[in-house]
Amino acid sequence: MEEHIVKINLPGGIVSTGDLHEILTIAEQCNVENIRIGNRQQILFKIAETALEDLKDRFMVHDIPYEIDQDEFPNIVSSYVTEEIFQTSLWLTEGVYKDILDGFNHQPKLKINIVDYYQNLIPFFTGNLNFIASETNNFWYLYIRFPKTNNMFCWPSLIYSEDIAALSLVLEDYIHQDFSKQEVNINGEDIYTQVLKNHNFHQQEIQKPLIHTDFQLPYYEGLNKYSENKLWLGIYRRHEEYSIKFLKAVCEICKSTRIGQLYTTSWKSIVIKNINIKDRTYWSSLLDKFRINIRHAANELNWQVEDLCEEALKLKIELVKQFEEADLRTYRLCFAIKTKPKTGLFSAIVIRKRNSRNSKGEELYELLYTRNFNPNSKEYITFHDGVTLEQLAPKLIEICNLYYHLRENTGKSSEIEKEQPKQVQKHSVYQCKNCLTIYDERYGDPTQEIAPKTSFNSLDSYFCPVCDAPKQDFAEIHLTKQQFV
């Protein structure tokens, strides 16, 4: 039976309990049993072709915006969920978030992140326009990551809170070109000059560069106390599915206990705040009734996989089992599995499917990590390429050991590259200067129908499968034997 993907944006990762209950009721009436949360804090679910028109009619009657099988208007991501319950900056309050989000009178076509520099739950740079709170009240850093590239431009001045929505619309006009073209040529300085010339936004000089606190993903699950008489509840589902019956029951308890809204996270979890301690029994009974586990291992909660990707989810579950068997420590680390190009995930360690096989017909993967294992970095270093499924867990354990070895020896060397083994044997590959994707002649590139053992120099033209950079943006580099075996 043909199915379609329905997406409903929750700007900032916030939804009122009344609106959520209405969405769930309509989905249930159209024979949907489960929904999922996406990496950008949006709602996703699949619906049968036979029920699609009924769903559209019901959404139209209730004025619920949605998209079918597309993502023309990405959800606005924010760290609103962290306010009060995790460590945050002093000036960034619920009211500031709400004022900024209420200022968006348009549906952005660019990915927008609005995050607190002090928190570690919501990623900084997975958007195209990344507004990051500064230490100056109501002023934000802006980092622009141009679509289809990892090219980052730091806006030369701080942005005022009340200007974020309007500036986003202006920048969209400058940036949102036809990115289906193979070459994208945008100059951040030129855009900055044009905006200053044609618009009157409040701006403040950057006194010091953005400094991010040492990454430490908070434990975002369970029933936790955060003030004298308040609790917050974090819910994560191993298979990413939340039953509609369960979520409707959540909404009903929220309504009866005067909780007005729920929150979603980039880790596909749900957070409920402002639970009065005297109401704890209601929530405990609900979790019992639906058999909801809220104490998963920390090394299962620090993974990101593509939305609605059963292949990546299955691989994640298997690798977590092997991590458990090895009793592996993954504190301060996070992982991502990428099976498709151009999927911006947040992680320190990346497992990238190569879409090629070895001579035995085994699927191959590339393992990468970010510089200094900072998940907010977009600078990737290849650790091993051509790794088989059977080798993945042992190689990932090696990367984890490398990370902790480096932490122990920070005084000796803060640069990852200095810790690599001495070169014994070299292998030449070609690496994209923009996003660091590698073309390896041994494997070719199945995404562009280039056969294994095809010389890079023999290609008349070639474009990066991740950021679409042209062939001339690739440079020859050498991997050591330890990196490519």
Summary of the structure (lengths in Angstrom):
residues: 485
radius of gyration: 23.1
end to end distance: 43.2
largest distance: 71.5
contacts: 1492
relative contact order: 0.10
helix: 32%
strand: 26%
